[in-house]
Amino acid sequence: MKRILYFLLLLSCTQVHAQSSGPLQIEDEKMSSYLANRKPATLTIQVKNLPDSIKKVNVELTLVQMGVGFQVSKFAETDATGLAKVVLDQNLPYQQIWLSVGRYLYAGIYVNSGLTVVLDAKKLEKAAFMIADGVEYLGDDGKLNTIMNKNVLFKRKEKGDLDKSLRNLRKLKQQDTEESFLTRIDSIKNALLKIDEEFIANHPDYAWATTNETLSGFYGNICLAYRGDLMPAKLFNEIRNHKPYFVSNDGSTFYRYLQSYSMNGKLPKEKGLPGTLALIDSLYSPQKSDILKLFLLDAYKDLFSTAYPTIINSITTPWCKSVSTNELAKANLNQKKVENLFATSKQPEDANIGKPLVKLPFEADLYEVDEKIKAEDLLINLKSKFPKKALIIDIWATWCGPCLADLPSSKSLHEKNKDLPVAYIYLCTTGGSNIDLWKKNIVKMEIPGTHVFINEKVLAQLRTILNAEGGFPTYVAVDMNGKANSKAISYMGALNRESLKKVAGL
């Protein structure tokens, strides 16, 4: 216990030093001026010693975001020299990117001012995970990424076991007494910090980064465990005082889960969006409050035209106001684009929604869409194929457990409401999915409707148009008038006939 107390004291001193002379926490009052006075960061990827037979290498980036859409996918490819450069749109501090470079590398990286990832194809016979011989992280953010990827692999099994315990906290909380549960989470926290302490002993300059990410993940899971309940005051104050440095899985979900806890915990209730904004303002500092409001945007996506201006007007932190204003502009643009696409399109003789594969006896039509088709054309053709029907679009993947679990509910809803003018569209991403497994799942569950095995790049573009960026599954309702809503359906199992008619605009 004395070692842990000493370590926490050392961490506190390190964080104070970092605030005064090093990186800024996301909530720092100086963050707005810092972001306003710098250029967007650039990620450079260089693949050396490529075989003559390989002319380009595909690059996939999954960027962690603040606010609407937890993650967004982007794609690039190397040129003839093995070089690719990507300029980051949001220009956020220490933005985490899940990077896949052909068959050579899969890694979580952080980009702040600039990072160069150099891969030696000769040395990478097998795909590297995070860090390996043949992988170099260079540039301003190079050393940080080298250390943080080493940290991912440090005592990986022990940390994995502790992460499993964190994911089960909500279930454990329902079984334990309050005192026993608090003792349990204290034990998990101390175990995580002890592992950090051992790693930091060899990398003391990065204590601020290592432990901040650990605590972001830990506190985020605590917020999730207490959703719908009230935390003890001491624990809530501890969490309220935590300030991430990273726009990462752990940093972003910390804010997302804290915002969700604030709205759904047993806290003083206020009616409507103004009451929710007032509640958040009353609980947190102006900077933290404004960041939480960015995640509130996601909860009001279906009412963006009225809700977003209200949220934006309540934000005082300049960089948060800029992010939220951009989200409103993007939502308006995408909504107009969808409406214009449907309004100006003509119905073709046979709507082309990809390569027809097979028509199955349980009223299922299977198609395959490659990257040659434009997302806008696909959307027009889907609506044209069903001109007098609303669309329920299910975006899923063969590796997604929640997706597979919800498909029978969709089938049941379809079969019980065949008389309604609703078409069911199932878009399965090629990313990580297997076309044979896709077919087997459809046949096994006998799901009627239009099934499309869609190129992941086209799907990413379509998600942007529909304001439906995020994870899997995602559901989009396009009503009879062509208005798209990506927040109307949380999961298919929640719908009945009346709610189906409502989202379909019937």
ROPA-92402 format. One record per residue (C-alpha): x, y, z; residue number from 0. Coordinates in steps of 0.25 Angstrom, whole numbers, plus 5000, padded with zeros to 4 digits. Each point is the difference from the previous one (the first is absolute). Layout:
N
east = X&north = Y&up = Z&k = NUM $
...
END
This chain:
506
east = 5000&north = 5000&up = 5000&k = 0 $
east = 5012&north = 5010&up = 5003&k = 1 $
east = 5005&north = 4997&up = 4986&k = 2 $
east = 4987&north = 5004&up = 4994&k = 3 $
east = 4998&north = 5012&up = 5008&k = 4 $
east = 5015&north = 5004&up = 4997&k = 5 $
east = 4997&north = 4998&up = 4985&k = 6 $
east = 4987&north = 5008&up = 5000&k = 7 $
east = 5008&north = 5012&up = 5007&k = 8 $
east = 5010&north = 4998&up = 4989&k = 9 $
east = 4989&north = 5000&up = 4989&k = 10 $
east = 4994&north = 5013&up = 5006&k = 11 $
east = 5013&north = 5007&up = 4999&k = 12 $
east = 5003&north = 4995&up = 4986&k = 13 $
east = 4986&north = 5005&up = 4996&k = 14 $
east = 5002&north = 5014&up = 5006&k = 15 $
east = 5014&north = 5000&up = 4992&k = 16 $
east = 4993&north = 4996&up = 4987&k = 17 $
east = 4989&north = 5010&up = 5002&k = 18 $
east = 5010&north = 5011&up = 5001&k = 19 $
east = 5011&north = 4996&up = 4990&k = 20 $
east = 4995&north = 4989&up = 4992&k = 21 $
east = 4987&north = 4995&up = 4993&k = 22 $
east = 4987&north = 5007&up = 5003&k = 23 $
east = 4988&north = 4992&up = 5005&k = 24 $
east = 4988&north = 5000&up = 4991&k = 25 $
east = 4993&north = 5009&up = 5011&k = 26 $
east = 5011&north = 5010&up = 5001&k = 27 $
east = 4995&north = 5014&up = 4999&k = 28 $
east = 5012&north = 5003&up = 4990&k = 29 $
east = 4995&north = 4989&up = 4990&k = 30 $
east = 4992&north = 5009&up = 4992&k = 31 $
east = 5011&north = 5009&up = 4997&k = 32 $
east = 5010&north = 4989&up = 4998&k = 33 $
east = 4991&north = 4993&up = 4989&k = 34 $
east = 4997&north = 5013&up = 4993&k = 35 $
east = 5015&north = 5003&up = 4999&k = 36 $
east = 5004&north = 4987&up = 4994&k = 37 $
east = 4999&north = 4993&up = 4986&k = 38 $
east = 4992&north = 4987&up = 4999&k = 39 $
east = 5009&north = 4988&up = 5003&k = 40 $
east = 5006&north = 4991&up = 4989&k = 41 $
east = 5001&north = 4985&up = 5001&k = 42 $
east = 5011&north = 4995&up = 4990&k = 43 $
east = 5001&north = 4985&up = 4996&k = 44 $
east = 5012&north = 4995&up = 4993&k = 45 $
east = 5002&north = 4985&up = 4996&k = 46 $
east = 5014&north = 4996&up = 4996&k = 47 $
east = 5005&north = 4989&up = 4992&k = 48 $
east = 4987&north = 4996&up = 4993&k = 49 $
east = 5000&north = 4988&up = 4990&k = 50 $
east = 5000&north = 5005&up = 4986&k = 51 $
east = 4986&north = 4992&up = 4999&k = 52 $
east = 4994&north = 5010&up = 5010&k = 53 $
east = 4996&north = 5013&up = 4993&k = 54 $
east = 4993&north = 5006&up = 5012&k = 55 $
east = 4996&north = 4997&up = 5015&k = 56 $
east = 4986&north = 5002&up = 5005&k = 57 $
east = 4999&north = 5009&up = 5013&k = 58 $
east = 4988&north = 5000&up = 5009&k = 59 $
east = 4999&north = 5010&up = 5011&k = 60 $
east = 4989&north = 4999&up = 5011&k = 61 $
east = 5001&north = 5014&up = 5007&k = 62 $
east = 4995&north = 5002&up = 5014&k = 63 $
east = 4991&north = 5013&up = 5001&k = 64 $
east = 4994&north = 5009&up = 5010&k = 65 $
east = 4985&north = 5001&up = 4999&k = 66 $
east = 4992&north = 4995&up = 4989&k = 67 $
east = 5005&north = 4986&up = 4995&k = 68 $
east = 5009&north = 4994&up = 5010&k = 69 $
east = 5009&north = 4995&up = 4988&k = 70 $
east = 5001&north = 5003&up = 4985&k = 71 $
east = 5007&north = 4992&up = 4990&k = 72 $
east = 5008&north = 5006&up = 4989&k = 73 $
east = 5008&north = 4993&up = 4989&k = 74 $
east = 5013&north = 5003&up = 4992&k = 75 $
east = 5011&north = 4993&up = 4992&k = 76 $
east = 5014&north = 5001&up = 4998&k = 77 $
east = 5006&north = 5006&up = 4987&k = 78 $
east = 5010&north = 4993&up = 4991&k = 79 $
east = 5011&north = 5003&up = 5011&k = 80 $
east = 4992&north = 4994&up = 5011&k = 81 $
east = 4997&north = 5014&up = 5006&k = 82 $
east = 4986&north = 5005&up = 5005&k = 83 $
east = 4997&north = 5012&up = 5008&k = 84 $
east = 4987&north = 5003&up = 5007&k = 85 $
east = 4996&north = 5014&up = 5006&k = 86 $
east = 4991&north = 4999&up = 5012&k = 87 $
east = 4987&north = 5007&up = 4999&k = 88 $
east = 4996&north = 5003&up = 5014&k = 89 $
east = 5014&north = 5005&up = 5005&k = 90 $
east = 4998&north = 4995&up = 5014&k = 91 $
east = 5011&north = 4997&up = 5010&k = 92 $
east = 5006&north = 4986&up = 5000&k = 93 $
east = 4990&north = 4994&up = 4991&k = 94 $
east = 5000&north = 4985&up = 5001&k = 95 $
east = 4999&north = 4993&up = 4986&k = 96 $
east = 4999&north = 4985&up = 4998&k = 97 $
east = 5009&north = 4998&up = 4988&k = 98 $
east = 5000&north = 4988&up = 4991&k = 99 $
east = 5011&north = 5000&up = 4989&k = 100 $
east = 4998&north = 4989&up = 4990&k = 101 $
east = 5005&north = 4987&up = 5006&k = 102 $
east = 5011&north = 5007&up = 5007&k = 103 $
east = 4995&north = 5007&up = 5013&k = 104 $
east = 4988&north = 5001&up = 5009&k = 105 $
east = 5002&north = 5011&up = 5011&k = 106 $
east = 4994&north = 5010&up = 5009&k = 107 $
east = 5007&north = 5013&up = 4998&k = 108 $
east = 4999&north = 5014&up = 5005&k = 109 $
east = 5002&north = 5012&up = 4991&k = 110 $
east = 5002&north = 5014&up = 5006&k = 111 $
east = 5009&north = 5009&up = 4992&k = 112 $
east = 5005&north = 4990&up = 4990&k = 113 $
east = 5004&north = 4985&up = 4999&k = 114 $
east = 5007&north = 4992&up = 4990&k = 115 $
east = 4999&north = 4984&up = 5000&k = 116 $
east = 5011&north = 4993&up = 4992&k = 117 $
east = 4998&north = 4986&up = 4996&k = 118 $
east = 5010&north = 4990&up = 4995&k = 119 $
east = 4993&north = 4990&up = 4991&k = 120 $
east = 5012&north = 4991&up = 5000&k = 121 $
east = 5000&north = 4998&up = 5015&k = 122 $
east = 4985&north = 4999&up = 5001&k = 123 $
east = 4996&north = 4986&up = 4995&k = 124 $
east = 4989&north = 5000&up = 5010&k = 125 $
east = 4991&north = 5012&up = 5003&k = 126 $
east = 5006&north = 5007&up = 5012&k = 127 $
east = 4991&north = 5004&up = 5012&k = 128 $
east = 5003&north = 5013&up = 5006&k = 129 $
east = 5015&north = 4999&up = 4999&k = 130 $
east = 5011&north = 4991&up = 4995&k = 131 $
east = 5013&north = 4999&up = 4992&k = 132 $
east = 4997&north = 5007&up = 4987&k = 133 $
east = 4991&north = 5010&up = 5006&k = 134 $
east = 5005&north = 5014&up = 5004&k = 135 $
east = 4992&north = 5012&up = 5006&k = 136 $
east = 5007&north = 5013&up = 4996&k = 137 $
east = 4997&north = 5015&up = 5000&k = 138 $
east = 4995&north = 5009&up = 5011&k = 139 $
east = 4991&north = 4989&up = 5006&k = 140 $
east = 5009&north = 4989&up = 4997&k = 141 $
east = 5006&north = 4997&up = 5014&k = 142 $
east = 4986&north = 5001&up = 5006&k = 143 $
east = 4995&north = 4989&up = 4991&k = 144 $
east = 5012&north = 4991&up = 5002&k = 145 $
east = 4998&north = 5001&up = 5015&k = 146 $
east = 4985&north = 4998&up = 5000&k = 147 $
east = 5000&north = 4988&up = 4990&k = 148 $
east = 5010&north = 4994&up = 5009&k = 149 $
east = 4991&north = 5002&up = 5012&k = 150 $
east = 4988&north = 4993&up = 4992&k = 151 $
east = 5009&north = 4988&up = 5000&k = 152 $
east = 5005&north = 5001&up = 5014&k = 153 $
east = 4994&north = 4990&up = 5009&k = 154 $
east = 4989&north = 4998&up = 4990&k = 155 $
east = 4993&north = 4988&up = 5006&k = 156 $
east = 4999&north = 5006&up = 5014&k = 157 $
east = 4994&north = 5013&up = 4995&k = 158 $
east = 4991&north = 4992&up = 4991&k = 159 $
east = 4995&north = 4993&up = 5012&k = 160 $
east = 4998&north = 5013&up = 5008&k = 161 $
east = 4992&north = 5006&up = 4987&k = 162 $
east = 4991&north = 4988&up = 5001&k = 163 $
east = 4997&north = 5003&up = 5014&k = 164 $
east = 4997&north = 5015&up = 4997&k = 165 $
east = 4990&north = 4995&up = 4989&k = 166 $
east = 4993&north = 4992&up = 5010&k = 167 $
east = 4999&north = 5011&up = 5010&k = 168 $
east = 4985&north = 5003&up = 4997&k = 169 $
east = 4996&north = 4986&up = 5003&k = 170 $
east = 5009&north = 4999&up = 5012&k = 171 $
east = 4994&north = 5012&up = 5006&k = 172 $
east = 4986&north = 4994&up = 4999&k = 173 $
east = 5005&north = 4988&up = 5008&k = 174 $
east = 5009&north = 5007&up = 5011&k = 175 $
east = 4997&north = 5009&up = 5011&k = 176 $
east = 5005&north = 5014&up = 4998&k = 177 $
east = 5012&north = 4999&up = 5010&k = 178 $
east = 5004&north = 4987&up = 4993&k = 179 $
east = 4999&north = 5006&up = 4986&k = 180 $
east = 5008&north = 5012&up = 5004&k = 181 $
east = 5011&north = 4991&up = 5006&k = 182 $
east = 5000&north = 4992&up = 4987&k = 183 $
east = 5002&north = 5012&up = 4991&k = 184 $
east = 5011&north = 5005&up = 5009&k = 185 $
east = 5007&north = 4987&up = 4998&k = 186 $
east = 4999&north = 5001&up = 4985&k = 187 $
east = 5005&north = 5014&up = 5000&k = 188 $
east = 5012&north = 4997&up = 5009&k = 189 $
east = 5003&north = 4988&up = 4991&k = 190 $
east = 5000&north = 5008&up = 4987&k = 191 $
east = 5008&north = 5011&up = 5007&k = 192 $
east = 5011&north = 4990&up = 5005&k = 193 $
east = 5002&north = 4995&up = 4986&k = 194 $
east = 5001&north = 5014&up = 4995&k = 195 $
east = 5010&north = 5003&up = 5011&k = 196 $
east = 5009&north = 4988&up = 4995&k = 197 $
east = 4999&north = 5005&up = 4986&k = 198 $
east = 5003&north = 5015&up = 5003&k = 199 $
east = 5012&north = 4995&up = 5008&k = 200 $
east = 5007&north = 4999&up = 4986&k = 201 $
east = 4993&north = 5011&up = 4993&k = 202 $
east = 4998&north = 5011&up = 5011&k = 203 $
east = 4998&north = 5011&up = 4990&k = 204 $
east = 4987&north = 4994&up = 4995&k = 205 $
east = 4994&north = 4998&up = 5014&k = 206 $
east = 4990&north = 5011&up = 4996&k = 207 $
east = 4995&north = 4993&up = 4988&k = 208 $
east = 5000&north = 4985&up = 5005&k = 209 $
east = 4992&north = 5003&up = 5013&k = 210 $
east = 4991&north = 5010&up = 4994&k = 211 $
east = 4995&north = 4990&up = 4990&k = 212 $
east = 4999&north = 4989&up = 5010&k = 213 $
east = 4991&north = 5009&up = 5009&k = 214 $
east = 4992&north = 5005&up = 4988&k = 215 $
east = 4996&north = 4986&up = 4997&k = 216 $
east = 4998&north = 4996&up = 5015&k = 217 $
east = 4991&north = 5012&up = 5003&k = 218 $
east = 4992&north = 4998&up = 4987&k = 219 $
east = 4996&north = 4986&up = 5005&k = 220 $
east = 4996&north = 5005&up = 5013&k = 221 $
east = 4991&north = 5010&up = 4994&k = 222 $
east = 4994&north = 4989&up = 4992&k = 223 $
east = 4998&north = 4991&up = 5012&k = 224 $
east = 4992&north = 5011&up = 5007&k = 225 $
east = 4991&north = 5004&up = 4989&k = 226 $
east = 4986&north = 5001&up = 5005&k = 227 $
east = 5006&north = 5001&up = 5015&k = 228 $
east = 5007&north = 5010&up = 5008&k = 229 $
east = 5015&north = 5000&up = 5003&k = 230 $
east = 5005&north = 5002&up = 5014&k = 231 $
east = 5004&north = 5015&up = 5001&k = 232 $
east = 5015&north = 4997&up = 5002&k = 233 $
east = 5001&north = 4991&up = 4988&k = 234 $
east = 4992&north = 5010&up = 4991&k = 235 $
east = 5009&north = 5011&up = 5005&k = 236 $
east = 5012&north = 4991&up = 4996&k = 237 $
east = 4995&north = 4998&up = 4986&k = 238 $
east = 4995&north = 5014&up = 4998&k = 239 $
east = 5014&north = 5005&up = 5003&k = 240 $
east = 5006&north = 4990&up = 4989&k = 241 $
east = 5005&north = 5007&up = 4988&k = 242 $
east = 5005&north = 4992&up = 4987&k = 243 $
east = 5011&north = 5005&up = 4991&k = 244 $
east = 4996&north = 4991&up = 4989&k = 245 $
east = 4989&north = 4999&up = 4990&k = 246 $
east = 5000&north = 4985&up = 5000&k = 247 $
east = 4991&north = 4988&up = 5003&k = 248 $
east = 5003&north = 5002&up = 5014&k = 249 $
east = 4999&north = 5015&up = 5001&k = 250 $
east = 4988&north = 5002&up = 4991&k = 251 $
east = 4992&north = 4989&up = 5006&k = 252 $
east = 5003&north = 5006&up = 5014&k = 253 $
east = 4993&north = 5012&up = 4996&k = 254 $
east = 4989&north = 4993&up = 4993&k = 255 $
east = 4997&north = 4991&up = 5012&k = 256 $
east = 5001&north = 5012&up = 5009&k = 257 $
east = 4990&north = 5007&up = 4992&k = 258 $
east = 4991&north = 4988&up = 4999&k = 259 $
east = 5001&north = 4998&up = 5016&k = 260 $
east = 4997&north = 5015&up = 5002&k = 261 $
east = 4987&north = 4999&up = 4991&k = 262 $
east = 4995&north = 4986&up = 5006&k = 263 $
east = 5006&north = 4999&up = 5014&k = 264 $
east = 4991&north = 5003&up = 5012&k = 265 $
east = 5003&north = 5015&up = 5000&k = 266 $
east = 4990&north = 5011&up = 5001&k = 267 $
east = 4991&north = 4999&up = 4988&k = 268 $
east = 4997&north = 5012&up = 4990&k = 269 $
east = 4991&north = 4999&up = 4988&k = 270 $
east = 5004&north = 5002&up = 4986&k = 271 $
east = 5013&north = 5004&up = 4994&k = 272 $
east = 5002&north = 5013&up = 5007&k = 273 $
east = 4998&north = 4993&up = 5013&k = 274 $
east = 5011&north = 4990&up = 4996&k = 275 $
east = 5009&north = 5011&up = 4996&k = 276 $
east = 4998&north = 5007&up = 5013&k = 277 $
east = 5003&north = 4987&up = 5008&k = 278 $
east = 5013&north = 4997&up = 4993&k = 279 $
east = 5004&north = 5015&up = 5002&k = 280 $
east = 4997&north = 4998&up = 5015&k = 281 $
east = 5008&north = 4988&up = 5002&k = 282 $
east = 5013&north = 5003&up = 4992&k = 283 $
east = 5010&north = 5011&up = 4997&k = 284 $
east = 4997&north = 5008&up = 4987&k = 285 $
east = 5011&north = 4993&up = 4992&k = 286 $
east = 4995&north = 4986&up = 5004&k = 287 $
east = 4985&north = 5004&up = 4999&k = 288 $
east = 5003&north = 5005&up = 4986&k = 289 $
east = 5007&north = 4987&up = 4996&k = 290 $
east = 4989&north = 4991&up = 5005&k = 291 $
east = 4990&north = 5008&up = 4992&k = 292 $
east = 5008&north = 4996&up = 4987&k = 293 $
east = 4995&north = 4986&up = 5004&k = 294 $
east = 4986&north = 5005&up = 5002&k = 295 $
east = 5000&north = 5003&up = 4986&k = 296 $
east = 4999&north = 4985&up = 4997&k = 297 $
east = 4988&north = 4998&up = 5008&k = 298 $
east = 4993&north = 5011&up = 4993&k = 299 $
east = 5004&north = 4996&up = 4985&k = 300 $
east = 4985&north = 4997&up = 4996&k = 301 $
east = 4996&north = 5015&up = 5005&k = 302 $
east = 5013&north = 5007&up = 4995&k = 303 $
east = 4993&north = 5011&up = 4993&k = 304 $
east = 4994&north = 5005&up = 5013&k = 305 $
east = 5009&north = 4994&up = 5011&k = 306 $
east = 5014&north = 5003&up = 4995&k = 307 $
east = 4998&north = 5015&up = 5000&k = 308 $
east = 4995&north = 4999&up = 5014&k = 309 $
east = 5012&north = 4992&up = 5004&k = 310 $
east = 5010&north = 5009&up = 4992&k = 311 $
east = 4994&north = 5013&up = 5007&k = 312 $
east = 5003&north = 4994&up = 5014&k = 313 $
east = 5015&north = 4997&up = 4996&k = 314 $
east = 5010&north = 5010&up = 5004&k = 315 $
east = 5013&north = 4993&up = 4997&k = 316 $
east = 5005&north = 5005&up = 4986&k = 317 $
east = 5005&north = 4986&up = 4995&k = 318 $
east = 4988&north = 4993&up = 5005&k = 319 $
east = 4991&north = 5010&up = 4993&k = 320 $
east = 5007&north = 4998&up = 4987&k = 321 $
east = 4999&north = 4985&up = 5001&k = 322 $
east = 4985&north = 5001&up = 5003&k = 323 $
east = 4998&north = 5011&up = 4989&k = 324 $
east = 5007&north = 4991&up = 4990&k = 325 $
east = 4991&north = 4988&up = 5004&k = 326 $
east = 4987&north = 5009&up = 4997&k = 327 $
east = 5005&north = 5004&up = 4987&k = 328 $
east = 5004&north = 4986&up = 4996&k = 329 $
east = 4986&north = 4995&up = 5005&k = 330 $
east = 4993&north = 5010&up = 4992&k = 331 $
east = 5008&north = 4998&up = 4987&k = 332 $
east = 4998&north = 4985&up = 5001&k = 333 $
east = 4985&north = 5001&up = 5002&k = 334 $
east = 4999&north = 5010&up = 4988&k = 335 $
east = 5008&north = 4990&up = 4992&k = 336 $
east = 4992&north = 4988&up = 5003&k = 337 $
east = 4987&north = 5008&up = 4997&k = 338 $
east = 5005&north = 5006&up = 4987&k = 339 $
east = 5005&north = 4986&up = 4996&k = 340 $
east = 4986&north = 4994&up = 5001&k = 341 $
east = 4993&north = 5013&up = 4995&k = 342 $
east = 5008&north = 5001&up = 4987&k = 343 $
east = 5002&north = 4985&up = 4997&k = 344 $
east = 4992&north = 4992&up = 4989&k = 345 $
east = 4996&north = 4986&up = 5002&k = 346 $
east = 5009&north = 4991&up = 4991&k = 347 $
east = 4993&north = 4988&up = 4993&k = 348 $
east = 5008&north = 4991&up = 5009&k = 349 $
east = 5007&north = 5007&up = 5012&k = 350 $
east = 5014&north = 4996&up = 5001&k = 351 $
east = 5004&north = 4997&up = 5014&k = 352 $
east = 5012&north = 4991&up = 4997&k = 353 $
east = 5003&north = 4987&up = 4994&k = 354 $
east = 4988&north = 4990&up = 5002&k = 355 $
east = 5005&north = 4987&up = 5006&k = 356 $
east = 4988&north = 4992&up = 5004&k = 357 $
east = 4985&north = 5001&up = 5003&k = 358 $
east = 4996&north = 4991&up = 5011&k = 359 $
east = 4987&north = 4993&up = 5003&k = 360 $
east = 4997&north = 5008&up = 5012&k = 361 $
east = 4999&north = 5013&up = 4993&k = 362 $
east = 5014&north = 5004&up = 5002&k = 363 $
east = 5008&north = 5006&up = 4988&k = 364 $
east = 5015&north = 5000&up = 5001&k = 365 $
east = 5010&north = 5010&up = 4994&k = 366 $
east = 5014&north = 5004&up = 5000&k = 367 $
east = 5005&north = 5014&up = 4999&k = 368 $
east = 5015&north = 5003&up = 4996&k = 369 $
east = 5007&north = 5014&up = 5002&k = 370 $
east = 4996&north = 5004&up = 4985&k = 371 $
east = 4987&north = 5005&up = 5004&k = 372 $
east = 4998&north = 5013&up = 5007&k = 373 $
east = 4993&north = 5001&up = 5013&k = 374 $
east = 4990&north = 5010&up = 4995&k = 375 $
east = 4996&north = 4992&up = 4988&k = 376 $
east = 4998&north = 4988&up = 5009&k = 377 $
east = 4991&north = 5008&up = 5009&k = 378 $
east = 4992&north = 5005&up = 4988&k = 379 $
east = 4998&north = 4986&up = 4995&k = 380 $
east = 4996&north = 4994&up = 5013&k = 381 $
east = 4989&north = 5011&up = 5001&k = 382 $
east = 4996&north = 4998&up = 4985&k = 383 $
east = 4999&north = 4985&up = 5002&k = 384 $
east = 4990&north = 5002&up = 5011&k = 385 $
east = 4993&north = 5013&up = 4995&k = 386 $
east = 4988&north = 5000&up = 5009&k = 387 $
east = 5006&north = 4994&up = 5012&k = 388 $
east = 5008&north = 5005&up = 5012&k = 389 $
east = 5014&north = 4993&up = 5002&k = 390 $
east = 5005&north = 4994&up = 5013&k = 391 $
east = 5015&north = 4999&up = 4998&k = 392 $
east = 5008&north = 4990&up = 5009&k = 393 $
east = 5015&north = 5002&up = 4999&k = 394 $
east = 5007&north = 4988&up = 5006&k = 395 $
east = 5012&north = 4990&up = 4999&k = 396 $
east = 5002&north = 4985&up = 5001&k = 397 $
east = 5009&north = 5002&up = 5012&k = 398 $
east = 4991&north = 5009&up = 5008&k = 399 $
east = 4993&north = 4992&up = 5011&k = 400 $
east = 4989&north = 5011&up = 5003&k = 401 $
east = 4997&north = 5000&up = 4985&k = 402 $
east = 4998&north = 4985&up = 4999&k = 403 $
east = 4991&north = 5000&up = 5013&k = 404 $
east = 4991&north = 5011&up = 4994&k = 405 $
east = 4998&north = 4994&up = 4986&k = 406 $
east = 4989&north = 4990&up = 5005&k = 407 $
east = 4992&north = 5012&up = 5006&k = 408 $
east = 5001&north = 5007&up = 4986&k = 409 $
east = 4995&north = 4988&up = 4994&k = 410 $
east = 4988&north = 4999&up = 5010&k = 411 $
east = 4996&north = 5014&up = 4998&k = 412 $
east = 5001&north = 4999&up = 4985&k = 413 $
east = 4991&north = 4987&up = 5000&k = 414 $
east = 4989&north = 5006&up = 5009&k = 415 $
east = 4999&north = 5013&up = 4992&k = 416 $
east = 5000&north = 4996&up = 4986&k = 417 $
east = 4988&north = 5008&up = 4997&k = 418 $
east = 5008&north = 5013&up = 5003&k = 419 $
east = 5008&north = 5007&up = 4988&k = 420 $
east = 5013&north = 4998&up = 5007&k = 421 $
east = 5013&north = 4994&up = 4993&k = 422 $
east = 5011&north = 4994&up = 5008&k = 423 $
east = 5014&north = 5002&up = 4995&k = 424 $
east = 5012&north = 4992&up = 5007&k = 425 $
east = 5013&north = 5006&up = 4996&k = 426 $
east = 5012&north = 4991&up = 5005&k = 427 $
east = 5014&north = 5006&up = 4999&k = 428 $
east = 5011&north = 4993&up = 4993&k = 429 $
east = 5009&north = 5005&up = 5011&k = 430 $
east = 5004&north = 4988&up = 5008&k = 431 $
east = 4988&north = 4992&up = 4995&k = 432 $
east = 5000&north = 4988&up = 4992&k = 433 $
east = 4990&north = 4999&up = 4988&k = 434 $
east = 4998&north = 4985&up = 5002&k = 435 $
east = 4997&north = 5002&up = 5015&k = 436 $
east = 4991&north = 5011&up = 4996&k = 437 $
east = 4992&north = 4991&up = 4991&k = 438 $
east = 4999&north = 4989&up = 5010&k = 439 $
east = 4995&north = 5010&up = 5011&k = 440 $
east = 4989&north = 5004&up = 4991&k = 441 $
east = 4996&north = 4986&up = 4996&k = 442 $
east = 5001&north = 4995&up = 5014&k = 443 $
east = 4991&north = 5011&up = 5005&k = 444 $
east = 4991&north = 5000&up = 4988&k = 445 $
east = 5000&north = 5016&up = 5000&k = 446 $
east = 4991&north = 5006&up = 4989&k = 447 $
east = 5003&north = 5013&up = 4994&k = 448 $
east = 5011&north = 5006&up = 4991&k = 449 $
east = 5014&north = 4996&up = 5005&k = 450 $
east = 5013&north = 5007&up = 4995&k = 451 $
east = 5014&north = 4996&up = 5002&k = 452 $
east = 5006&north = 5014&up = 4999&k = 453 $
east = 5014&north = 5005&up = 4998&k = 454 $
east = 5005&north = 5006&up = 5013&k = 455 $
east = 5004&north = 5013&up = 4993&k = 456 $
east = 4987&north = 5002&up = 4993&k = 457 $
east = 4993&north = 4997&up = 5014&k = 458 $
east = 5009&north = 5011&up = 5007&k = 459 $
east = 4995&north = 5010&up = 4989&k = 460 $
east = 4986&north = 4996&up = 5002&k = 461 $
east = 5000&north = 5001&up = 5015&k = 462 $
east = 5005&north = 5014&up = 4998&k = 463 $
east = 4989&north = 5004&up = 4991&k = 464 $
east = 4990&north = 4994&up = 5010&k = 465 $
east = 5006&north = 5006&up = 5012&k = 466 $
east = 5002&north = 4986&up = 5005&k = 467 $
east = 5015&north = 4999&up = 5003&k = 468 $
east = 5003&north = 4991&up = 5012&k = 469 $
east = 5001&north = 4985&up = 5004&k = 470 $
east = 4992&north = 4988&up = 4997&k = 471 $
east = 4988&north = 4998&up = 4999&k = 472 $
east = 4995&north = 5013&up = 4995&k = 473 $
east = 4985&north = 5002&up = 4995&k = 474 $
east = 4995&north = 5011&up = 4991&k = 475 $
east = 4985&north = 5003&up = 4997&k = 476 $
east = 4997&north = 5007&up = 4987&k = 477 $
east = 4986&north = 5004&up = 5001&k = 478 $
east = 4989&north = 5001&up = 4989&k = 479 $
east = 5005&north = 5014&up = 4997&k = 480 $
east = 5015&north = 4996&up = 4999&k = 481 $
east = 5004&north = 5006&up = 5013&k = 482 $
east = 5011&north = 4992&up = 5006&k = 483 $
east = 5001&north = 4998&up = 5015&k = 484 $
east = 5012&north = 4992&up = 5006&k = 485 $
east = 4995&north = 5001&up = 5015&k = 486 $
east = 4986&north = 4996&up = 4999&k = 487 $
east = 5003&north = 4985&up = 5002&k = 488 $
east = 5010&north = 4996&up = 5011&k = 489 $
east = 4997&north = 4985&up = 4997&k = 490 $
east = 4990&north = 4992&up = 4992&k = 491 $
east = 4995&north = 4992&up = 5012&k = 492 $
east = 4995&north = 5013&up = 5006&k = 493 $
east = 4990&north = 5003&up = 4989&k = 494 $
east = 4985&north = 4995&up = 4999&k = 495 $
east = 4990&north = 5004&up = 4989&k = 496 $
east = 4997&north = 5013&up = 5006&k = 497 $
east = 5014&north = 5005&up = 5001&k = 498 $
east = 5004&north = 4994&up = 4987&k = 499 $
east = 4989&north = 5008&up = 4993&k = 500 $
east = 5005&north = 5013&up = 5008&k = 501 $
east = 5014&north = 4998&up = 4995&k = 502 $
east = 4995&north = 4997&up = 4986&k = 503 $
east = 4992&north = 5013&up = 4999&k = 504 $
east = 4987&north = 4992&up = 4998&k = 505 $
END
